[in-house]
């Protein structure tokens, strides 16, 4: 199995893990425990691939050439390490542990799980699609799955844009009634709402490299 496909499968399991994390109650330590259930075996497998690619020594002529360390890093290891590191920081220091004086911890917790789900899903899709012009990509240009992915991207863009508009409305509606940390949360909504709206419009209106 090509390393690209292996890391795509690991990220797909990561996306499914964070989808399952929505059912846990706020503040549960199960968030970190379940994340580690995915992270530790995935990291061990990634380290095994790295060790095999870095191992010196002669190999039989009939053996398929191994992927070099630098090629392995570009073939999905770097993306996996980046997403896994972001996830570890979120689960260690992030909003899975609700702030005792904030009334918005449920929202913050859901936002963090949504972010990790999007990162894992986007990483998986990017590895399966490959670089533009890659004829050996597991999901080639012009396939039915790519066309379906284009429609899904548009729907996701519309959803993200509506989400951003809703954030902006919430922030403006409760701006006068908030103070302290709630005022800070409203400021995040007022600033982040337009950013999510712009991001959603970008996803919805961008043309894919296959023309869709």
C-alpha positions in Angstrom: 0.0 0.0 0.0 1.3 3.4 -0.9 2.2 5.7 2.0 -0.2 8.3 0.7 -3.1 5.9 0.9 -2.0 4.7 4.4 -2.0 8.3 5.8 -5.3 9.0 4.1 -6.9 6.0 5.9 -5.4 7.2 9.2 -6.9 10.7 8.7 -10.2 9.2 7.8 -10.2 7.3 11.1 -9.3 10.6 12.8 -12.3 12.3 11.2 -14.6 9.5 12.3 -13.1 9.8 15.8 -13.9 13.5 16.1 -17.4 12.9 14.7 -18.0 10.4 17.5 -16.7 12.9 20.1 -19.8 15.1 19.7 -21.8 12.6 21.8 -19.6 12.9 24.9 -20.7 15.3 27.6 -19.0 18.7 28.0 -15.8 18.6 30.0 -15.4 14.9 29.8 -11.9 13.5 29.9 -13.0 11.0 27.4 -12.2 13.5 24.7 -8.5 13.2 25.3 -8.7 9.4 26.0 -10.5 8.7 22.7 -8.2 11.0 20.8 -5.2 9.1 22.2 -6.8 5.8 21.1 -6.6 7.1 17.6 -3.3 9.0 17.9 -1.0 6.4 19.5 -1.5 3.6 17.0 -1.5 6.0 14.1 1.7 7.6 15.3 3.3 4.2 15.8 2.4 3.2 12.3 3.8 6.5 10.9 7.0 6.0 12.9 7.3 2.5 11.5 7.1 3.8 7.9 9.6 6.5 8.7 12.0 4.0 10.3 11.8 1.6 7.3 12.4 4.5 4.9 15.5 5.7 6.9 17.0 2.2 7.5 20.4 1.9 5.7 21.7 -1.3 4.2 21.7 -3.3 1.0 18.4 -4.7 -0.4 17.8 -7.4 -2.9 17.5 -6.3 -6.5 14.1 -7.8 -6.9 12.8 -5.9 -3.8 10.6 -2.9 -4.6 12.6 0.3 -3.8 11.6 1.9 -0.5 10.3 5.4 -0.2 13.1 7.8 1.0 12.6 9.8 4.2 12.1 13.1 2.3 9.7 11.5 -0.2 7.7 9.9 2.6 7.4 13.3 4.3 6.0 14.8 1.1 3.8 11.8 0.5 1.6 12.4 3.5 3.7 12.1 6.6 4.2 15.8 7.0 0.4 16.5 6.6 -0.4 13.7 9.1 2.1 15.0 11.7 0.8 18.6 11.3 -2.9 17.7 11.8 -2.1 15.2 14.6 0.0 17.9 16.4 -2.8 20.5 16.1 -5.3 18.0 17.5 -3.1 17.1 20.4 -2.7 20.8 21.4 -6.5 21.3 21.1 -7.2 18.2 23.3 -4.6 19.0 25.9 -5.2 22.8 26.3 -8.4 23.4 24.4 -12.1 23.7 25.0 -12.9 20.1 25.8 -12.5 21.2 29.4 -15.1 23.9 29.9 -14.2 27.3 31.4 -16.0 27.6 34.8 -17.1 31.2 34.2 -17.9 31.1 30.6 -21.5 30.4 29.5 -20.3 29.5 26.0 -18.2 26.4 26.6 -20.6 24.0 24.9 -20.3 26.1 21.7 -16.5 26.3 22.0 -16.2 22.6 22.5 -18.3 21.8 19.4 -16.2 24.3 17.4 -13.0 22.5 18.3 -14.3 19.1 17.3 -15.7 20.5 14.1 -12.3 22.1 13.3 -10.5 18.7 13.8 -13.2 16.9 11.8 -12.7 19.3 8.9 -8.9 19.2 9.1 -8.8 15.4 9.1 -11.4 15.1 6.3 -9.6 17.7 4.1 -6.3 16.1 4.7 -7.7 12.7 3.7 -9.3 14.1 0.5 -6.1 16.0 -0.4 -4.0 12.9 -0.2 -6.4 10.8 -2.2 -6.6 13.5 -4.9 -2.9 14.2 -5.1 -1.3 17.2 -6.8 -2.7 18.7 -10.0 -1.8 16.6 -13.0 -1.0 13.5 -10.9 -2.2 10.7 -13.1 -1.4 8.1 -10.4 -3.6 9.7 -7.7 -6.1 7.2 -6.1 -9.0 9.6 -7.1 -8.2 10.9 -10.6 -9.6 14.1 -12.1 -13.0 13.7 -13.8 -14.2 10.7 -11.8 -17.7 10.4 -10.4 -16.3 10.7 -6.9 -14.7 14.0 -7.8 -17.9 15.3 -9.2 -19.8 14.2 -6.0 -17.0 15.8 -4.0 -17.5 19.1 -5.9 -21.2 19.2 -4.9 -20.4 18.3 -1.4 -17.8 21.1 -1.3 -20.4 23.6 -2.5 -22.9 22.4 0.1 -20.2 22.6 2.8 -19.4 26.2 1.6 -23.0 27.2 1.9 -23.2 25.7 5.4 -20.0 27.4 6.6 -21.2 30.7 5.2 -24.5 30.4 7.0 -22.6 29.4 10.1 -20.5 32.6 9.8 -23.5 34.8 9.3 -25.2 33.2 12.4 -22.0 33.9 14.5 -22.0 37.5 13.4 -25.7 37.9 14.3 -25.2 36.3 17.7 -22.2 38.5 18.4 -24.0 41.7 17.5 -27.2 40.8 19.3 -25.5 40.1 22.6 -22.8 42.8 22.4 -24.5 45.3 24.7 -25.6 42.7 27.3 -22.1 41.1 27.6 -19.1 42.0 29.8 -15.9 40.4 30.8 -15.1 37.1 29.2 -18.5 37.0 27.5 -17.7 40.3 25.8 -14.5 38.6 24.6 -16.5 35.7 23.2 -18.8 38.0 21.4 -15.8 39.8 19.9 -14.6 36.5 18.6 -18.1 35.9 17.0 -18.1 39.4 15.5 -14.6 39.0 14.0 -14.9 35.3 13.2 -18.3 35.4 11.7 -17.3 37.4 8.6 -14.2 35.2 8.2 -16.3 32.0 8.2 -18.7 33.7 5.8 -15.9 34.6 3.4 -14.4 31.1 3.7 -17.8 29.5 3.0 -18.3 31.7 -0.1 -14.8 30.7 -1.3 -15.6 27.0 -1.0 -19.0 27.4 -2.6 -17.9 29.5 -5.6 -14.4 28.1 -6.3 -14.1 26.0 -9.4 -12.4 22.7 -8.9 -9.3 21.8 -11.0 -11.6 19.4 -13.0 -13.7 22.3 -14.0 -16.4 21.6 -11.4 
